[in-house]
Amino acid sequence: MHENVAVAMKYNRDKPAPFITAKGRGWVAERIKEIARQEGIPLNSDLELVEFLFSMEIGSFIPEELYQVVAEIYAFVVEMQEEYEKY
């Protein structure tokens, strides 16, 4: 899958793991990315991760074997948000 795809995920402390909130191809992927940029959410372009997450259903929790990778992404997002808030 080398086309334009996007997957959005969310983490709530009251849930057992991050979960898929949206996914799409083509113009839907572009809209997901546009909303992320408007909200100041950094984008990650790890194609292997995106392809795996894209195969999952919306609402699905991230599998345990991806916790480390997803934790690194969330740490990066938090760091970027903290940097953004300084300015």
C-alpha positions as CSV (number, residue, x, y, z in Angstrom):
1,M,0.0,0.0,0.0
2,H,2.0,3.0,-1.2
3,E,-0.9,5.3,-1.8
4,N,-1.9,8.3,0.3
5,V,-3.2,6.9,3.6
6,A,-3.7,8.3,7.1
7,V,-4.6,6.8,10.5
8,A,-5.5,8.8,13.5
9,M,-5.4,7.5,17.0
10,K,-6.2,8.7,20.5
11,Y,-5.3,7.8,24.0
12,N,-7.5,8.3,27.1
13,R,-6.2,7.4,30.5
14,D,-9.4,5.6,31.3
15,K,-8.9,3.2,28.3
16,P,-6.5,0.2,28.3
17,A,-4.6,1.4,25.2
18,P,-4.6,4.0,22.4
19,F,-7.2,3.3,19.8
20,I,-7.9,4.1,16.1
21,T,-10.3,7.0,15.7
22,A,-10.1,7.6,12.0
23,K,-8.5,6.3,8.8
24,G,-8.8,6.9,5.1
25,R,-7.2,7.0,1.7
26,G,-6.9,9.7,-0.9
27,W,-8.9,12.9,-0.1
28,V,-10.0,11.4,3.3
29,A,-6.3,10.9,4.2
30,E,-5.6,14.5,3.2
31,R,-8.5,15.8,5.3
32,I,-7.2,13.8,8.4
33,K,-3.7,15.3,7.9
34,E,-5.2,18.8,7.4
35,I,-7.1,18.6,10.6
36,A,-4.0,17.3,12.4
37,R,-2.0,20.2,11.1
38,Q,-4.7,22.7,12.1
39,E,-4.8,21.3,15.6
40,G,-1.0,21.4,15.9
41,I,-0.7,17.6,16.0
42,P,2.6,16.4,14.6
43,L,2.4,13.8,11.8
44,N,4.4,10.6,11.7
45,S,5.1,9.1,8.3
46,D,6.3,5.6,9.3
47,L,4.8,3.8,6.3
48,E,5.1,0.3,7.9
49,L,3.3,1.4,11.0
50,V,0.6,3.3,9.0
51,E,0.0,0.3,6.8
52,F,-0.4,-2.0,9.9
53,L,-2.7,0.4,11.7
54,F,-4.7,1.0,8.5
55,S,-5.6,-2.7,8.4
56,M,-7.3,-2.4,11.8
57,E,-10.9,-1.4,12.4
58,I,-11.8,2.1,13.7
59,G,-12.3,1.8,17.5
60,S,-9.7,-1.0,17.7
61,F,-7.1,-0.8,20.5
62,I,-3.5,-0.8,19.4
63,P,-2.0,-4.3,19.9
64,E,0.5,-4.8,22.7
65,E,3.4,-5.4,20.3
66,L,3.1,-1.8,19.1
67,Y,3.0,-0.2,22.6
68,Q,6.7,0.8,22.5
69,V,6.4,2.4,19.0
70,V,3.2,4.2,19.9
71,A,4.6,5.4,23.2
72,E,7.6,6.9,21.4
73,I,5.2,8.7,19.0
74,Y,3.1,10.0,21.9
75,A,6.3,11.2,23.7
76,F,7.3,13.0,20.6
77,V,3.9,14.7,20.3
78,V,3.9,15.8,23.9
79,E,7.4,17.2,23.5
80,M,6.4,19.1,20.4
81,Q,3.3,20.5,22.1
82,E,5.4,21.7,25.0
83,E,7.8,23.4,22.6
84,Y,4.9,25.0,20.8
85,E,3.4,26.3,24.0
86,K,6.6,28.1,24.9
87,Y,6.1,30.5,22.0
